[in-house]
Amino acid sequence: MADGALSRSENFAGKVAAVLFAAILALLLFALRHVLLLVFGAILIAVGLRGLAGLIQRYARLSKAGSLAVAGLVLVGVLVGIFWLLGAQIAAQISQLTETLPAAWSSLRERIAENDFASSVFDEIQGAISGTNGSQFGAYASRIGAFTMSAAGATLELFLVIVGAVFFAVNPNVYVNGAVALAPEQHRGQIREALGASAHALRRWLLGTLLSMAFIAVTVSLGLWALGVPAFLALGLLCGLAQFVPLIGPTLAAAPGILLALTVGPDTALWAALLYFATAQIEANVLTPMIQQRAVSMPPALLLFGVIAGGLLLGPLGALFATPLIVVISVFVVVFYVRGVLGDDDAKAPGASPRQGRKRGSQRGTAAE
């Protein structure tokens, strides 16, 4: 009896220690969430580099190292070419944008002040944003402001992310094998499978997102140029980059364009709003379904609330990386819950081909490849 009681006591103590360890680990990860998001950003860039290197290796028949080097040079060359061709004009338009927007905002306030009802509604909204009425939205705006990084800090973090991406891309197996080794032996096959499926899904998501960003940037720039809106290139670039945060990003990016169009005239502002709306509809109903046939299909409501949750829990970086994080989480849910718990071996992870849905972790090769 004494031995049985001692055994039960040791069992209970072990469970308590395990729970405490899990709680401490969760708190530590939450405290380091900003660093972990930077690591995830580096992994995302590395996945894109590996995907481009794979295409180069397939068609140019180079070695893996040579293909990766060419992929890096191609990306650098594209960025340098864009800045060489359009850098001066974009920089000038961004400067024009920062100078014109305050004047456009003042003009809008003057127009609103002419109507008593609109003016009172505007004052309520402005009070909510500034937090003067003690609203939750004002507190949230203050919280977002606390997370804002300085320009120097953001530049340093971007540099670290790029360096980390190079390390991840050059030898991903070291990090994959290290992550797998931390898991219990019976789950290592599933971990390797989930990591491989996540890398594949992220490559497809990146391709689809880049195509959408390019379409939005070009279409909005040309449309605003045709309407005679100032700083059309900067506004188009802003709208294209905002596509990285789906649904919310493009909506917010439309506001400066419509505001500047209002300085040209009310009719121009109306046409600009129609341009943004029509572009968003074409992207959502024509381009996105075509891309999703070979990329990753995610429910819009899941993306919307995922971006909001990412921003509230993890700050601006959480909102920025919310969509790729949802892609990875979806893959792990399919591998560990749908297949592992429910036993549905035919379930397909996001971005996977139908045949990949039937493969188990023991049948897969190296996850990073």
N, C-alpha and C positions, 0 to 999 in steps of 0.2 A: 504493500500500500504506500509506504514511504517513497519507494522508487517511482511508483506511478505518479504520485503527487509532484515529485521533483521533476519528472519528465514533462508533466503538463505545465509546470511553472517555467521550465526552460523554453518550452514551446511558445508560451504566451510572451515571455520576454523577447524571444526572437522575432515574433510578429510585431511587437511594439517597436523594436529597434528598426525593423524594415520599414514600418510606417513613418517613423521619425526621419529615417534616411531619405525616403521618398519626398517628404515634406521639405526637408532642408534643400534637397536637390532642386525641387520645383521653385523654391524661393531664390536660390542662387541663379537658376536659369532666367527667372523673371528680372532679377537685378541686372543681369548681363544681356538683356534683350536687345539693346542697341548694338552691341558687339556681334551678337548672333545674327542680327539682320544684315549687318555688313558682311559677315561670312556668307550668308545666303546670297547676297548680291554678287559676291565673288564667284560663288558656285554657278550662278545663273550666267554670268559672262563666260565662265569656263565651259559650260555646256554649249553655249553658242559657238565658241571657238572650236570645240571638238566636232560639232556638227558641220561647220564650214570646212574644217580640215578633212573630214570624212568624204565630203563631196569632191574636194580637190584630189584626194588620194584615189578615189574611184575613177576619175576621168583622166588625171594626169599621171597616174601610176607612180607616184612618189612614195617614199617611205613615210611612216607615221610622223617622225620628227620633222622631215622636210615639209610634209603637208601642213603641219601645225605652224611651222615658221612662215610658210607662204600665206596661210590664213591670217596670221597676225599682220603681215606686211600688207595684205589686201585691205584689211580693216583700217589700218593706219593710213594707207594711200587714199581710200575713199573719204575718210574724215578730212585729211589734208586737202584733197581736191575740192571738197565742198567749201571749206573755209577759204581756199584760194580763189575760187570762182565767186562765192557769194558772201564771204566773211565780212568784207568791208561794208557791203550794202546792208547786210543783216545787222551788223553792229550799229550802223547809222540809224536804222529803223528802230532798233531797240532803244537807242537814246531818244529818238523822236517819240517813241511810245511812252517812255517814262516822263517826258516833258508834257505830252499832250493829254494824258489820262487825267491828271488833276484838274486841268481846265475843263475837260469834258464832263467830269464829275460835278464841278461847280455849275456848269451850264445846266446839267440835269436837275440839280437842286433848285436852281432859279425857276425852271419850267414847272417843277412840282409845287413850288411855293405859291404859284398863281392860283392853285386849287386848294381850298381849305381842307377838304376831306383827304385828298391825296397827301397834303402836307402833314396832317396828323398821323396818317398811316406810316409815312416815311420817318417821322420822328420816333414812332414806336419801334420800328425796325432798327433804326440807328441806335436807339437806347438799348435794345436787346443785344446788338452786336458789341457795343462798347461796355455792356455790363452795368450801366448806370441804374437800371431798374432792378438789379439783383437777380435777373433771370438765370436759368440754367445755361442758356445758350451763351450768355456773357461769360459765365465761368468756364464753359468749354472753349470759348475763343481765347480766354486768358491761358488756359492749359496748353492750347496749340501754340500760342506765342512763346510759352516757356520752353517748348521743344525746338524752337527755331534755332538752327545752327548758324554760326558766323560764317562769312565767306571763306576765311582762312581755314577754319575747322572743316568745312565742307570739302574744300580742295584737298586737304590732307587726307581725309577719309576716302575720297574718290581715288587718290593715288594708292592708298593701302588696299582698296578693293581691287584695283587693276593689277597690282603686284600679286595679291593673293590669287586672283583669277589665273594669272600666268603659272603660278606654282601648281594649282589644281589641274590645269589643263595639261601641263607637261607630264605629270606622273599621277594620274587620278587613282590608280590601283592602290597606291600606298595608303591613301585616305579612306578608300572604300574598304580595304581589308582591315584597317584599324577600326573602323566603325563596326564592321561585322564581328570582329574579335571581342568587342565589348558585350555582345548579346549572348544569351544562353545558347548552348550548342544546338538544342532542338529547334531554335528559331533562326539560326543563321541562314538557312536556305531561303526563308521568307524575307529576311532583311535584304539579302543580296538581290532577290527578285524585285522587291519593292524599289530598291535604289536604281536598278537597271531600268525598270518601267518608268520611274520618275524622271530619269535623265532623258529617256525617249520622249515622254510627254512634254517636258520642258522645251526640248528642241522644236517640236511641232508647234507648241504654243508661241515660242519666240518668232518662228517664221510667220505664222499667221498675224501676230501683233505687229511685226515690222511692215508687212504688206498693208495692213489697215492704217498704220501711222503714215506711211508714204502716200497712200490715197487721200487721206484727210488733209495732209499738209499741202499737197499739190492742188487739190480741188478748191480748198478754202482760199489759198493764195491767189489762184487765178480768178476766182469769183470776186474777191474783194478788190483785186486790181481792176477788173472790169467795172465795178461799181464806183471806182475812184476813192476808195477808203485809204487814208494814209497808213503807212507802215504795214502794208498788206503782207510782205514776206515774213516779218516778225510775227504777225498775228497767225499766219498759216503755220509757221513752225511751232508756235506755242500750242495751237490746236492739235497738231500732229503728235507732239510730245505728250500732250494730255491724254491721248488715246491709250497710253500705257496703263492708266487707271481708268478702266472702262466705265461707261455710263456717267459717273460723277465728273471725271476729268474733262471730257469734251463739253459738258454742260457749263462748267465753271469757265472754261477757256473761251466760250462764246461771248461772255459778258463784255470783255474789253473791246472786242470787234464791233459789237452792236453799239457800245458807248461811243467809240470813235466815229462810227458811221453817223451817229446822231449829230456830230459836229458839222457834217456835210449837209445833212437835212433829214427831216423825219421820214421822207420817202426812202432815202438811202438806208436808214436804220431798219425800216420794215423789210426792204429787200435783203439786207444783210441777215436779219433774223430768219427769213425764208431760206437763204442760202445755207446757213448752219443747219436748219431743220431738214432740208432736202438732202444735204450731204450725209447727215446722221442716218436718215432713213435708207438711203442707198447703201451705206456701209453696213447697216444692221440687217437689211432684208435681201440684199443682192450679194454684196461682197462677202460678208461673214458666212452665210450658208455655203458659198462656194469654197471658202477657205477651210471651213470646218469639216468638209468631206475628207481632207487630208491632214487636218490639224486636230485641235482639241475643242470639243463642244461642251460648254458649261452653261447651265441654266442662268438666265439674266438675273433672276431674283437672288440666286445664291451669290453671284458676283456683287450685286448691289449691297446686300447686307454684310457680305464678307469684307468689302472695302470699308464700310462704316465701322464694323467691329475691329478691323485692323487699326484704323485710325484712333478709336477710343482706347484700345488696350495697349497699342504699341507706338502710338504717335505717328508723325508724318511718314516715317519709313515703313511703318506697318501698313498704312494705306497704299503706299507706293508698291510694296511687294505683296499685297493681299492676294491678287489673282494668281501669280505663280505659286504662292503658298497653298492656296486652295487646290490647285492642280496636284501638288505633291501630297497633301492630306487626302485627297480623293483616291490617289493611287494606293496609299497605305491602308485606307479603309477597305478598298476592294481586296487587296492581298491578304490582310490579316483578319478582317471581319467577314466579308462576303464569302471569300473562299475558305479561310481558315476556320471560322466558327460556323457559318451557315452551310459550308460544304458545296457551294456553287462553283465548280471548277470552270464552267463556261463563262463566268463573269469577265467582262473586258475592262481593263483599266483605261482611264482617259488617255487618248492619243495612241493606243495600241491597236494593232491590226487584229482581225478576228482570230488568227492562229495564235497570237501572243496570249490571248485570254485563256487558252487551254494549257499553257506551259506552267509548270510548277518551278519553284525555286531550285530544286535539285537538278532540273534539266537546263537551267540557264547558264550562260558563260559568265564572264566577268561583268559586273554591273556597269562599270564605267565605259565599257566598249559598246 
